Structure formats: structure tokens, C-alpha cells
Amino acid sequence: SRSFSAAMAKSKNHTGNNQVYKNHRNGIKKTRRPKKMSMQGMNCKFVRNQAFAKRGMNCTPEEKEQRLVAQKEAQKKMEEK
């Protein structure tokens, strides 16, 4: 019988026998979500402009008031035309 089994071809190529146990030993964790979206692969002209636009938005309250006054004046000029 022993010589007969040695002559036979191997049939079992793969088993997932212990894998589930091993995976759960450390716990199956959710992937960590990035805080900021990656800009890689985005239109670089857009990304660059976006950065400048964000920088232009932040200002002091006094500057903000001046901007609002300037906006209102520009609006009046547009309505006169």
C-alpha cells in the first residue's frame, strides 16, 4: 500500500485551513481614511490656483469690511451701466 501512494500524483494544491484564525488573531481592521484628499493626479493648474484662492480668503476683520465696501461700490457701478 505504501509503495502505491508514493507512485500517485499530488492532488491538494491549496488550503485556507488556518488562515481565518491567523487573520482574526490581530483583528480585521478597517482601513484608515485620509484626513485630506490627495491632490495627486489632479489638474496641477487647478490645484495651484486653489491654493492661492484659499490664501486670498483669509484676512482680518478690518480687511473684510474694506472688501465688502469695495464690492458694494463695484456693484453700484455695474448697475449704473
PDB file with SEQRES, HELIX, SHEET and CRYST1 records, atoms N, CA, C and O in Angstrom:
SEQRES   1 A   81  SER ARG SER PHE SER ALA ALA MET ALA LYS SER LYS ASN          
SEQRES   2 A   81  HIS THR GLY ASN ASN GLN VAL TYR LYS ASN HIS ARG ASN          
SEQRES   3 A   81  GLY ILE LYS LYS THR ARG ARG PRO LYS LYS MET SER MET          
SEQRES   4 A   81  GLN GLY MET ASN CYS LYS PHE VAL ARG ASN GLN ALA PHE          
SEQRES   5 A   81  ALA LYS ARG GLY MET ASN CYS THR PRO GLU GLU LYS GLU          
SEQRES   6 A   81  GLN ARG LEU VAL ALA GLN LYS GLU ALA GLN LYS LYS MET          
SEQRES   7 A   81  GLU GLU LYS                                                  
HELIX    1 AA1 ARG A    2  ALA A    7  1                                   6    
HELIX    2 AA2 GLN A   19  ARG A   25  1                                   7    
HELIX    3 AA3 CYS A   44  MET A   57  1                                  14    
HELIX    4 AA4 PRO A   61  GLU A   80  1                                  20    
CRYST1    1.000    1.000    1.000  90.00  90.00  90.00 P 1           1          
ATOM      1  N   SER A   1       0.823  -1.196   0.000  1.00  0.00           N  
ATOM      2  CA  SER A   1       0.000   0.000   0.000  1.00  0.00           C  
ATOM      3  C   SER A   1       0.866   1.259   0.000  1.00  0.00           C  
ATOM      4  O   SER A   1       0.546   2.243  -0.667  1.00  0.00           O  
ATOM      5  N   ARG A   2       1.954   1.216   0.749  1.00  0.00           N  
ATOM      6  CA  ARG A   2       2.811   2.391   0.854  1.00  0.00           C  
ATOM      7  C   ARG A   2       3.467   2.731  -0.486  1.00  0.00           C  
ATOM      8  O   ARG A   2       3.530   3.902  -0.859  1.00  0.00           O  
ATOM      9  N   SER A   3       3.950   1.732  -1.207  1.00  0.00           N  
ATOM     10  CA  SER A   3       4.587   1.992  -2.496  1.00  0.00           C  
ATOM     11  C   SER A   3       3.573   2.515  -3.509  1.00  0.00           C  
ATOM     12  O   SER A   3       3.931   3.254  -4.426  1.00  0.00           O  
ATOM     13  N   PHE A   4       2.314   2.134  -3.343  1.00  0.00           N  
ATOM     14  CA  PHE A   4       1.251   2.585  -4.249  1.00  0.00           C  
ATOM     15  C   PHE A   4       0.987   4.086  -4.078  1.00  0.00           C  
ATOM     16  O   PHE A   4       0.822   4.796  -5.069  1.00  0.00           O  
ATOM     17  N   SER A   5       0.946   4.583  -2.813  1.00  0.00           N  
ATOM     18  CA  SER A   5       0.664   6.000  -2.572  1.00  0.00           C  
ATOM     19  C   SER A   5       1.827   6.881  -3.032  1.00  0.00           C  
ATOM     20  O   SER A   5       1.611   8.027  -3.426  1.00  0.00           O  
ATOM     21  N   ALA A   6       3.031   6.371  -2.988  1.00  0.00           N  
ATOM     22  CA  ALA A   6       4.183   7.147  -3.430  1.00  0.00           C  
ATOM     23  C   ALA A   6       4.152   7.346  -4.937  1.00  0.00           C  
ATOM     24  O   ALA A   6       4.652   8.351  -5.441  1.00  0.00           O  
ATOM     25  N   ALA A   7       3.574   6.403  -5.653  1.00  0.00           N  
ATOM     26  CA  ALA A   7       3.520   6.499  -7.102  1.00  0.00           C  
ATOM     27  C   ALA A   7       2.437   7.476  -7.576  1.00  0.00           C  
ATOM     28  O   ALA A   7       2.525   7.986  -8.694  1.00  0.00           O  
ATOM     29  N   MET A   8       1.401   7.752  -6.737  1.00  0.00           N  
ATOM     30  CA  MET A   8       0.302   8.639  -7.146  1.00  0.00           C  
ATOM     31  C   MET A   8       0.727  10.108  -7.186  1.00  0.00           C  
ATOM     32  O   MET A   8       1.623  10.533  -6.457  1.00  0.00           O  
ATOM     33  N   ALA A   9       0.073  10.853  -8.039  1.00  0.00           N  
ATOM     34  CA  ALA A   9       0.373  12.289  -8.154  1.00  0.00           C  
ATOM     35  C   ALA A   9      -0.265  13.042  -6.984  1.00  0.00           C  
ATOM     36  O   ALA A   9      -1.248  12.588  -6.397  1.00  0.00           O  
ATOM     37  N   LYS A  10       0.309  14.191  -6.661  1.00  0.00           N  
ATOM     38  CA  LYS A  10      -0.252  15.027  -5.603  1.00  0.00           C  
ATOM     39  C   LYS A  10      -1.529  15.675  -6.126  1.00  0.00           C  
ATOM     40  O   LYS A  10      -1.590  16.097  -7.281  1.00  0.00           O  
ATOM     41  N   SER A  11      -2.547  15.754  -5.272  1.00  0.00           N  
ATOM     42  CA  SER A  11      -3.807  16.347  -5.726  1.00  0.00           C  
ATOM     43  C   SER A  11      -4.138  17.660  -5.008  1.00  0.00           C  
ATOM     44  O   SER A  11      -4.763  18.541  -5.599  1.00  0.00           O  
ATOM     45  N   LYS A  12      -3.728  17.803  -3.744  1.00  0.00           N  
ATOM     46  CA  LYS A  12      -4.092  19.004  -2.994  1.00  0.00           C  
ATOM     47  C   LYS A  12      -3.081  20.117  -3.253  1.00  0.00           C  
ATOM     48  O   LYS A  12      -1.904  19.986  -2.919  1.00  0.00           O  
ATOM     49  N   ASN A  13      -3.550  21.215  -3.849  1.00  0.00           N  
ATOM     50  CA  ASN A  13      -2.658  22.328  -4.158  1.00  0.00           C  
ATOM     51  C   ASN A  13      -2.760  23.478  -3.163  1.00  0.00           C  
ATOM     52  O   ASN A  13      -1.793  24.212  -2.957  1.00  0.00           O  
ATOM     53  N   HIS A  14      -3.934  23.637  -2.544  1.00  0.00           N  
ATOM     54  CA  HIS A  14      -4.133  24.818  -1.686  1.00  0.00           C  
ATOM     55  C   HIS A  14      -5.163  24.520  -0.605  1.00  0.00           C  
ATOM     56  O   HIS A  14      -6.118  23.774  -0.821  1.00  0.00           O  
ATOM     57  N   THR A  15      -4.948  25.123   0.564  1.00  0.00           N  
ATOM     58  CA  THR A  15      -5.975  25.069   1.612  1.00  0.00           C  
ATOM     59  C   THR A  15      -5.944  26.363   2.408  1.00  0.00           C  
ATOM     60  O   THR A  15      -4.875  26.917   2.668  1.00  0.00           O  
ATOM     61  N   GLY A  16      -7.127  26.844   2.797  1.00  0.00           N  
ATOM     62  CA  GLY A  16      -7.209  28.051   3.626  1.00  0.00           C  
ATOM     63  C   GLY A  16      -7.466  27.676   5.066  1.00  0.00           C  
ATOM     64  O   GLY A  16      -8.102  28.422   5.811  1.00  0.00           O  
ATOM     65  N   ASN A  17      -6.957  26.485   5.466  1.00  0.00           N  
ATOM     66  CA  ASN A  17      -7.288  25.884   6.757  1.00  0.00           C  
ATOM     67  C   ASN A  17      -7.095  26.822   7.940  1.00  0.00           C  
ATOM     68  O   ASN A  17      -8.047  27.040   8.689  1.00  0.00           O  
ATOM     69  N   ASN A  18      -5.908  27.386   8.143  1.00  0.00           N  
ATOM     70  CA  ASN A  18      -5.589  28.141   9.354  1.00  0.00           C  
ATOM     71  C   ASN A  18      -5.659  29.648   9.138  1.00  0.00           C  
ATOM     72  O   ASN A  18      -5.459  30.420  10.075  1.00  0.00           O  
ATOM     73  N   GLN A  19      -5.943  30.068   7.913  1.00  0.00           N  
ATOM     74  CA  GLN A  19      -5.800  31.482   7.560  1.00  0.00           C  
ATOM     75  C   GLN A  19      -6.789  32.375   8.299  1.00  0.00           C  
ATOM     76  O   GLN A  19      -6.412  33.454   8.755  1.00  0.00           O  
ATOM     77  N   VAL A  20      -8.037  31.955   8.429  1.00  0.00           N  
ATOM     78  CA  VAL A  20      -9.064  32.764   9.102  1.00  0.00           C  
ATOM     79  C   VAL A  20      -8.662  32.978  10.557  1.00  0.00           C  
ATOM     80  O   VAL A  20      -8.788  34.085  11.081  1.00  0.00           O  
ATOM     81  N   TYR A  21      -8.194  31.954  11.191  1.00  0.00           N  
ATOM     82  CA  TYR A  21      -7.741  32.039  12.585  1.00  0.00           C  
ATOM     83  C   TYR A  21      -6.609  33.058  12.707  1.00  0.00           C  
ATOM     84  O   TYR A  21      -6.626  33.925  13.580  1.00  0.00           O  
ATOM     85  N   LYS A  22      -5.625  32.935  11.812  1.00  0.00           N  
ATOM     86  CA  LYS A  22      -4.470  33.831  11.874  1.00  0.00           C  
ATOM     87  C   LYS A  22      -4.878  35.289  11.645  1.00  0.00           C  
ATOM     88  O   LYS A  22      -4.361  36.196  12.297  1.00  0.00           O  
ATOM     89  N   ASN A  23      -5.828  35.507  10.693  1.00  0.00           N  
ATOM     90  CA  ASN A  23      -6.282  36.869  10.400  1.00  0.00           C  
ATOM     91  C   ASN A  23      -6.991  37.499  11.578  1.00  0.00           C  
ATOM     92  O   ASN A  23      -6.835  38.692  11.837  1.00  0.00           O  
ATOM     93  N   HIS A  24      -7.773  36.702  12.297  1.00  0.00           N  
ATOM     94  CA  HIS A  24      -8.555  37.239  13.396  1.00  0.00           C  
ATOM     95  C   HIS A  24      -7.767  37.379  14.691  1.00  0.00           C  
ATOM     96  O   HIS A  24      -8.247  38.004  15.636  1.00  0.00           O  
ATOM     97  N   ARG A  25      -6.570  36.813  14.753  1.00  0.00           N  
ATOM     98  CA  ARG A  25      -5.730  36.941  15.954  1.00  0.00           C  
ATOM     99  C   ARG A  25      -5.475  38.422  16.248  1.00  0.00           C  
ATOM    100  O   ARG A  25      -5.601  38.860  17.391  1.00  0.00           O  
ATOM    101  N   ASN A  26      -5.118  39.191  15.216  1.00  0.00           N  
ATOM    102  CA  ASN A  26      -4.865  40.628  15.382  1.00  0.00           C  
ATOM    103  C   ASN A  26      -6.118  41.446  15.130  1.00  0.00           C  
ATOM    104  O   ASN A  26      -6.111  42.663  15.318  1.00  0.00           O  
ATOM    105  N   GLY A  27      -7.184  40.802  14.712  1.00  0.00           N  
ATOM    106  CA  GLY A  27      -8.423  41.522  14.410  1.00  0.00           C  
ATOM    107  C   GLY A  27      -8.363  42.070  12.999  1.00  0.00           C  
ATOM    108  O   GLY A  27      -7.326  42.572  12.564  1.00  0.00           O  
ATOM    109  N   ILE A  28      -9.474  41.974  12.282  1.00  0.00           N  
ATOM    110  CA  ILE A  28      -9.527  42.540  10.935  1.00  0.00           C  
ATOM    111  C   ILE A  28      -9.935  43.993  11.087  1.00  0.00           C  
ATOM    112  O   ILE A  28     -11.045  44.291  11.529  1.00  0.00           O  
ATOM    113  N   LYS A  29      -9.036  44.899  10.719  1.00  0.00           N  
ATOM    114  CA  LYS A  29      -9.254  46.325  10.939  1.00  0.00           C  
ATOM    115  C   LYS A  29      -9.750  47.004   9.673  1.00  0.00           C  
ATOM    116  O   LYS A  29      -9.459  46.571   8.559  1.00  0.00           O  
ATOM    117  N   LYS A  30     -10.517  48.094   9.870  1.00  0.00           N  
ATOM    118  CA  LYS A  30     -10.930  48.923   8.743  1.00  0.00           C  
ATOM    119  C   LYS A  30      -9.731  49.755   8.322  1.00  0.00           C  
ATOM    120  O   LYS A  30      -8.879  50.081   9.148  1.00  0.00           O  
ATOM    121  N   THR A  31      -9.659  50.102   7.031  1.00  0.00           N  
ATOM    122  CA  THR A  31      -8.541  50.917   6.553  1.00  0.00           C  
ATOM    123  C   THR A  31      -8.690  52.330   7.097  1.00  0.00           C  
ATOM    124  O   THR A  31      -9.803  52.817   7.293  1.00  0.00           O  
ATOM    125  N   ARG A  32      -7.575  52.972   7.333  1.00  0.00           N  
ATOM    126  CA  ARG A  32      -7.596  54.335   7.856  1.00  0.00           C  
ATOM    127  C   ARG A  32      -7.893  55.299   6.711  1.00  0.00           C  
ATOM    128  O   ARG A  32      -7.251  55.252   5.662  1.00  0.00           O  
ATOM    129  N   ARG A  33      -8.877  56.173   6.929  1.00  0.00           N  
ATOM    130  CA  ARG A  33      -9.260  57.140   5.906  1.00  0.00           C  
ATOM    131  C   ARG A  33      -8.357  58.360   6.006  1.00  0.00           C  
ATOM    132  O   ARG A  33      -8.091  58.836   7.110  1.00  0.00           O  
ATOM    133  N   PRO A  34      -7.881  58.875   4.880  1.00  0.00           N  
ATOM    134  CA  PRO A  34      -7.032  60.069   4.945  1.00  0.00           C  
ATOM    135  C   PRO A  34      -7.825  61.312   5.364  1.00  0.00           C  
ATOM    136  O   PRO A  34      -8.988  61.466   4.992  1.00  0.00           O  
ATOM    137  N   LYS A  35      -7.188  62.195   6.138  1.00  0.00           N  
ATOM    138  CA  LYS A  35      -7.846  63.422   6.572  1.00  0.00           C  
ATOM    139  C   LYS A  35      -8.014  64.382   5.400  1.00  0.00           C  
ATOM    140  O   LYS A  35      -9.037  65.054   5.265  1.00  0.00           O  
ATOM    141  N   LYS A  36      -6.987  64.429   4.556  1.00  0.00           N  
ATOM    142  CA  LYS A  36      -7.023  65.316   3.392  1.00  0.00           C  
ATOM    143  C   LYS A  36      -7.035  64.485   2.121  1.00  0.00           C  
ATOM    144  O   LYS A  36      -6.349  63.467   2.031  1.00  0.00           O  
ATOM    145  N   MET A  37      -7.810  64.915   1.145  1.00  0.00           N  
ATOM    146  CA  MET A  37      -7.841  64.201  -0.128  1.00  0.00           C  
ATOM    147  C   MET A  37      -6.532  64.456  -0.873  1.00  0.00           C  
ATOM    148  O   MET A  37      -6.004  65.567  -0.836  1.00  0.00           O  
ATOM    149  N   SER A  38      -6.014  63.450  -1.536  1.00  0.00           N  
ATOM    150  CA  SER A  38      -4.765  63.583  -2.269  1.00  0.00           C  
ATOM    151  C   SER A  38      -4.985  64.430  -3.522  1.00  0.00           C  
ATOM    152  O   SER A  38      -5.993  64.287  -4.214  1.00  0.00           O  
ATOM    153  N   MET A  39      -4.026  65.314  -3.801  1.00  0.00           N  
ATOM    154  CA  MET A  39      -4.109  66.160  -4.993  1.00  0.00           C  
ATOM    155  C   MET A  39      -3.378  65.509  -6.168  1.00  0.00           C  
ATOM    156  O   MET A  39      -3.331  66.056  -7.270  1.00  0.00           O  
ATOM    157  N   GLN A  40      -2.813  64.337  -5.909  1.00  0.00           N  
ATOM    158  CA  GLN A  40      -2.061  63.639  -6.947  1.00  0.00           C  
ATOM    159  C   GLN A  40      -2.999  63.207  -8.070  1.00  0.00           C  
ATOM    160  O   GLN A  40      -4.049  62.614  -7.821  1.00  0.00           O  
ATOM    161  N   GLY A  41      -2.614  63.504  -9.296  1.00  0.00           N  
ATOM    162  CA  GLY A  41      -3.420  63.130 -10.450  1.00  0.00           C  
ATOM    163  C   GLY A  41      -4.448  64.182 -10.820  1.00  0.00           C  
ATOM    164  O   GLY A  41      -5.144  64.036 -11.825  1.00  0.00           O  
ATOM    165  N   MET A  42      -4.560  65.253 -10.016  1.00  0.00           N  
ATOM    166  CA  MET A  42      -5.482  66.341 -10.342  1.00  0.00           C  
ATOM    167  C   MET A  42      -4.791  67.330 -11.258  1.00  0.00           C  
ATOM    168  O   MET A  42      -3.566  67.348 -11.373  1.00  0.00           O  
ATOM    169  N   ASN A  43      -5.599  68.150 -11.906  1.00  0.00           N  
ATOM    170  CA  ASN A  43      -5.067  69.183 -12.797  1.00  0.00           C  
ATOM    171  C   ASN A  43      -4.204  70.138 -11.977  1.00  0.00           C  
ATOM    172  O   ASN A  43      -4.714  70.824 -11.091  1.00  0.00           O  
ATOM    173  N   CYS A  44      -2.896  70.193 -12.264  1.00  0.00           N  
ATOM    174  CA  CYS A  44      -1.966  70.954 -11.421  1.00  0.00           C  
ATOM    175  C   CYS A  44      -2.245  72.456 -11.486  1.00  0.00           C  
ATOM    176  O   CYS A  44      -2.004  73.174 -10.516  1.00  0.00           O  
ATOM    177  N   LYS A  45      -2.758  72.937 -12.641  1.00  0.00           N  
ATOM    178  CA  LYS A  45      -3.108  74.352 -12.765  1.00  0.00           C  
ATOM    179  C   LYS A  45      -4.240  74.700 -11.788  1.00  0.00           C  
ATOM    180  O   LYS A  45      -4.225  75.744 -11.136  1.00  0.00           O  
ATOM    181  N   PHE A  46      -5.211  73.801 -11.713  1.00  0.00           N  
ATOM    182  CA  PHE A  46      -6.344  73.978 -10.801  1.00  0.00           C  
ATOM    183  C   PHE A  46      -5.890  73.921  -9.343  1.00  0.00           C  
ATOM    184  O   PHE A  46      -6.300  74.748  -8.528  1.00  0.00           O  
ATOM    185  N   VAL A  47      -5.043  72.946  -9.018  1.00  0.00           N  
ATOM    186  CA  VAL A  47      -4.566  72.762  -7.642  1.00  0.00           C  
ATOM    187  C   VAL A  47      -3.803  74.005  -7.182  1.00  0.00           C  
ATOM    188  O   VAL A  47      -3.978  74.475  -6.058  1.00  0.00           O  
ATOM    189  N   ARG A  48      -2.960  74.525  -8.066  1.00  0.00           N  
ATOM    190  CA  ARG A  48      -2.166  75.708  -7.760  1.00  0.00           C  
ATOM    191  C   ARG A  48      -3.073  76.911  -7.519  1.00  0.00           C  
ATOM    192  O   ARG A  48      -2.892  77.656  -6.555  1.00  0.00           O  
ATOM    193  N   ASN A  49      -4.040  77.088  -8.398  1.00  0.00           N  
ATOM    194  CA  ASN A  49      -4.964  78.217  -8.270  1.00  0.00           C  
ATOM    195  C   ASN A  49      -5.798  78.093  -6.994  1.00  0.00           C  
ATOM    196  O   ASN A  49      -6.075  79.087  -6.322  1.00  0.00           O  
ATOM    197  N   GLN A  50      -6.188  76.873  -6.674  1.00  0.00           N  
ATOM    198  CA  GLN A  50      -6.992  76.620  -5.473  1.00  0.00           C  
ATOM    199  C   GLN A  50      -6.224  77.057  -4.223  1.00  0.00           C  
ATOM    200  O   GLN A  50      -6.792  77.652  -3.308  1.00  0.00           O  
ATOM    201  N   ALA A  51      -4.938  76.754  -4.202  1.00  0.00           N  
ATOM    202  CA  ALA A  51      -4.096  77.115  -3.057  1.00  0.00           C  
ATOM    203  C   ALA A  51      -4.026  78.638  -2.904  1.00  0.00           C  
ATOM    204  O   ALA A  51      -4.134  79.163  -1.796  1.00  0.00           O  
ATOM    205  N   PHE A  52      -3.845  79.339  -4.024  1.00  0.00           N  
ATOM    206  CA  PHE A  52      -3.777  80.803  -3.973  1.00  0.00           C  
ATOM    207  C   PHE A  52      -5.123  81.380  -3.538  1.00  0.00           C  
ATOM    208  O   PHE A  52      -5.174  82.347  -2.778  1.00  0.00           O  
ATOM    209  N   ALA A  53      -6.211  80.782  -4.024  1.00  0.00           N  
ATOM    210  CA  ALA A  53      -7.552  81.244  -3.672  1.00  0.00           C  
ATOM    211  C   ALA A  53      -7.802  81.080  -2.175  1.00  0.00           C  
ATOM    212  O   ALA A  53      -8.365  81.967  -1.533  1.00  0.00           O  
ATOM    213  N   LYS A  54      -7.379  79.938  -1.620  1.00  0.00           N  
ATOM    214  CA  LYS A  54      -7.548  79.700  -0.183  1.00  0.00           C  
ATOM    215  C   LYS A  54      -6.762  80.727   0.627  1.00  0.00           C  
ATOM    216  O   LYS A  54      -7.240  81.227   1.645  1.00  0.00           O  
ATOM    217  N   ARG A  55      -5.547  81.037   0.160  1.00  0.00           N  
ATOM    218  CA  ARG A  55      -4.717  82.007   0.864  1.00  0.00           C  
ATOM    219  C   ARG A  55      -5.330  83.401   0.801  1.00  0.00           C  
ATOM    220  O   ARG A  55      -5.220  84.183   1.745  1.00  0.00           O  
ATOM    221  N   GLY A  56      -5.979  83.702  -0.327  1.00  0.00           N  
ATOM    222  CA  GLY A  56      -6.598  85.010  -0.514  1.00  0.00           C  
ATOM    223  C   GLY A  56      -7.833  85.193   0.350  1.00  0.00           C  
ATOM    224  O   GLY A  56      -8.220  86.321   0.652  1.00  0.00           O  
ATOM    225  N   MET A  57      -8.458  84.083   0.751  1.00  0.00           N  
ATOM    226  CA  MET A  57      -9.694  84.161   1.519  1.00  0.00           C  
ATOM    227  C   MET A  57      -9.451  84.628   2.955  1.00  0.00           C  
ATOM    228  O   MET A  57     -10.249  85.383   3.511  1.00  0.00           O  
ATOM    229  N   ASN A  58      -8.337  84.173   3.555  1.00  0.00           N  
ATOM    230  CA  ASN A  58      -8.140  84.513   4.971  1.00  0.00           C  
ATOM    231  C   ASN A  58      -7.616  85.942   5.124  1.00  0.00           C  
ATOM    232  O   ASN A  58      -6.609  86.317   4.525  1.00  0.00           O  
ATOM    233  N   CYS A  59      -8.332  86.739   5.952  1.00  0.00           N  
ATOM    234  CA  CYS A  59      -7.960  88.134   6.171  1.00  0.00           C  
ATOM    235  C   CYS A  59      -8.508  88.607   7.520  1.00  0.00           C  
ATOM    236  O   CYS A  59      -9.310  87.920   8.154  1.00  0.00           O  
ATOM    237  N   THR A  60      -8.061  89.793   7.946  1.00  0.00           N  
ATOM    238  CA  THR A  60      -8.503  90.362   9.220  1.00  0.00           C  
ATOM    239  C   THR A  60      -9.910  90.952   9.061  1.00  0.00           C  
ATOM    240  O   THR A  60     -10.331  91.239   7.940  1.00  0.00           O  
ATOM    241  N   PRO A  61     -10.639  91.136  10.164  1.00  0.00           N  
ATOM    242  CA  PRO A  61     -11.992  91.719  10.071  1.00  0.00           C  
ATOM    243  C   PRO A  61     -12.032  93.103   9.413  1.00  0.00           C  
ATOM    244  O   PRO A  61     -12.989  93.432   8.712  1.00  0.00           O  
ATOM    245  N   GLU A  62     -10.985  93.916   9.642  1.00  0.00           N  
ATOM    246  CA  GLU A  62     -10.928  95.260   9.027  1.00  0.00           C  
ATOM    247  C   GLU A  62     -10.837  95.137   7.505  1.00  0.00           C  
ATOM    248  O   GLU A  62     -11.514  95.842   6.757  1.00  0.00           O  
ATOM    249  N   GLU A  63      -9.967  94.207   7.077  1.00  0.00           N  
ATOM    250  CA  GLU A  63      -9.817  93.970   5.629  1.00  0.00           C  
ATOM    251  C   GLU A  63     -11.132  93.496   5.024  1.00  0.00           C  
ATOM    252  O   GLU A  63     -11.490  93.878   3.910  1.00  0.00           O  
ATOM    253  N   LYS A  64     -11.837  92.672   5.761  1.00  0.00           N  
ATOM    254  CA  LYS A  64     -13.102  92.117   5.281  1.00  0.00           C  
ATOM    255  C   LYS A  64     -14.115  93.234   5.041  1.00  0.00           C  
ATOM    256  O   LYS A  64     -14.822  93.243   4.033  1.00  0.00           O  
ATOM    257  N   GLU A  65     -14.173  94.184   5.992  1.00  0.00           N  
ATOM    258  CA  GLU A  65     -15.089  95.318   5.848  1.00  0.00           C  
ATOM    259  C   GLU A  65     -14.743  96.138   4.616  1.00  0.00           C  
ATOM    260  O   GLU A  65     -15.626  96.528   3.853  1.00  0.00           O  
ATOM    261  N   GLN A  66     -13.449  96.398   4.424  1.00  0.00           N  
ATOM    262  CA  GLN A  66     -12.997  97.167   3.254  1.00  0.00           C  
ATOM    263  C   GLN A  66     -13.397  96.463   1.961  1.00  0.00           C  
ATOM    264  O   GLN A  66     -13.824  97.105   1.001  1.00  0.00           O  
ATOM    265  N   ARG A  67     -13.255  95.142   1.945  1.00  0.00           N  
ATOM    266  CA  ARG A  67     -13.607  94.362   0.761  1.00  0.00           C  
ATOM    267  C   ARG A  67     -15.104  94.464   0.471  1.00  0.00           C  
ATOM    268  O   ARG A  67     -15.515  94.617  -0.679  1.00  0.00           O  
ATOM    269  N   LEU A  68     -15.923  94.376   1.544  1.00  0.00           N  
ATOM    270  CA  LEU A  68     -17.374  94.476   1.367  1.00  0.00           C  
ATOM    271  C   LEU A  68     -17.761  95.839   0.792  1.00  0.00           C  
ATOM    272  O   LEU A  68     -18.617  95.920  -0.089  1.00  0.00           O  
ATOM    273  N   VAL A  69     -17.130  96.916   1.291  1.00  0.00           N  
ATOM    274  CA  VAL A  69     -17.395  98.269   0.787  1.00  0.00           C  
ATOM    275  C   VAL A  69     -17.021  98.348  -0.692  1.00  0.00           C  
ATOM    276  O   VAL A  69     -17.777  98.877  -1.506  1.00  0.00           O  
ATOM    277  N   ALA A  70     -15.848  97.816  -1.028  1.00  0.00           N  
ATOM    278  CA  ALA A  70     -15.378  97.831  -2.424  1.00  0.00           C  
ATOM    279  C   ALA A  70     -16.340  97.044  -3.321  1.00  0.00           C  
ATOM    280  O   ALA A  70     -16.616  97.448  -4.450  1.00  0.00           O  
ATOM    281  N   GLN A  71     -16.845  95.917  -2.807  1.00  0.00           N  
ATOM    282  CA  GLN A  71     -17.789  95.087  -3.568  1.00  0.00           C  
ATOM    283  C   GLN A  71     -19.072  95.864  -3.863  1.00  0.00           C  
ATOM    284  O   GLN A  71     -19.579  95.853  -4.984  1.00  0.00           O  
ATOM    285  N   LYS A  72     -19.585  96.537  -2.828  1.00  0.00           N  
ATOM    286  CA  LYS A  72     -20.825  97.293  -2.981  1.00  0.00           C  
ATOM    287  C   LYS A  72     -20.662  98.414  -4.012  1.00  0.00           C  
ATOM    288  O   LYS A  72     -21.557  98.662  -4.820  1.00  0.00           O  
ATOM    289  N   GLU A  73     -19.514  99.084  -3.972  1.00  0.00           N  
ATOM    290  CA  GLU A  73     -19.233 100.178  -4.936  1.00  0.00           C  
ATOM    291  C   GLU A  73     -19.189  99.621  -6.347  1.00  0.00           C  
ATOM    292  O   GLU A  73     -19.751 100.208  -7.272  1.00  0.00           O  
ATOM    293  N   ALA A  74     -18.513  98.471  -6.513  1.00  0.00           N  
ATOM    294  CA  ALA A  74     -18.412  97.838  -7.834  1.00  0.00           C  
ATOM    295  C   ALA A  74     -19.800  97.442  -8.334  1.00  0.00           C  
ATOM    296  O   ALA A  74     -20.097  97.571  -9.521  1.00  0.00           O  
ATOM    297  N   GLN A  75     -20.643  96.964  -7.431  1.00  0.00           N  
ATOM    298  CA  GLN A  75     -21.991  96.555  -7.791  1.00  0.00           C  
ATOM    299  C   GLN A  75     -22.802  97.764  -8.287  1.00  0.00           C  
ATOM    300  O   GLN A  75     -23.533  97.670  -9.273  1.00  0.00           O  
ATOM    301  N   LYS A  76     -22.657  98.901  -7.585  1.00  0.00           N  
ATOM    302  CA  LYS A  76     -23.356 100.121  -7.991  1.00  0.00           C  
ATOM    303  C   LYS A  76     -22.928 100.556  -9.388  1.00  0.00           C  
ATOM    304  O   LYS A  76     -23.757 100.926 -10.220  1.00  0.00           O  
ATOM    305  N   LYS A  77     -21.624 100.507  -9.630  1.00  0.00           N  
ATOM    306  CA  LYS A  77     -21.085 100.896 -10.954  1.00  0.00           C  
ATOM    307  C   LYS A  77     -21.660 100.013 -12.055  1.00  0.00           C  
ATOM    308  O   LYS A  77     -22.004 100.493 -13.135  1.00  0.00           O  
ATOM    309  N   MET A  78     -21.760  98.712 -11.767  1.00  0.00           N  
ATOM    310  CA  MET A  78     -22.300  97.758 -12.756  1.00  0.00           C  
ATOM    311  C   MET A  78     -23.779  98.050 -13.032  1.00  0.00           C  
ATOM    312  O   MET A  78     -24.239  97.955 -14.170  1.00  0.00           O  
ATOM    313  N   GLU A  79     -24.523  98.412 -11.961  1.00  0.00           N  
ATOM    314  CA  GLU A  79     -25.964  98.689 -12.127  1.00  0.00           C  
ATOM    315  C   GLU A  79     -26.193  99.978 -12.907  1.00  0.00           C  
ATOM    316  O   GLU A  79     -27.173 100.093 -13.643  1.00  0.00           O  
ATOM    317  N   GLU A  80     -25.282 100.961 -12.748  1.00  0.00           N  
ATOM    318  CA  GLU A  80     -25.407 102.235 -13.495  1.00  0.00           C  
ATOM    319  C   GLU A  80     -25.255 102.016 -14.987  1.00  0.00           C  
ATOM    320  O   GLU A  80     -25.923 102.673 -15.785  1.00  0.00           O  
ATOM    321  N   LYS A  81     -24.365 101.078 -15.376  1.00  0.00           N  
ATOM    322  CA  LYS A  81     -24.160 100.777 -16.807  1.00  0.00           C  
ATOM    323  C   LYS A  81     -25.374 100.068 -17.313  1.00  0.00           C  
ATOM    324  O   LYS A  81     -25.436  99.713 -18.490  1.00  0.00           O  
TER     325      LYS A  81                                                      
END                                                                             
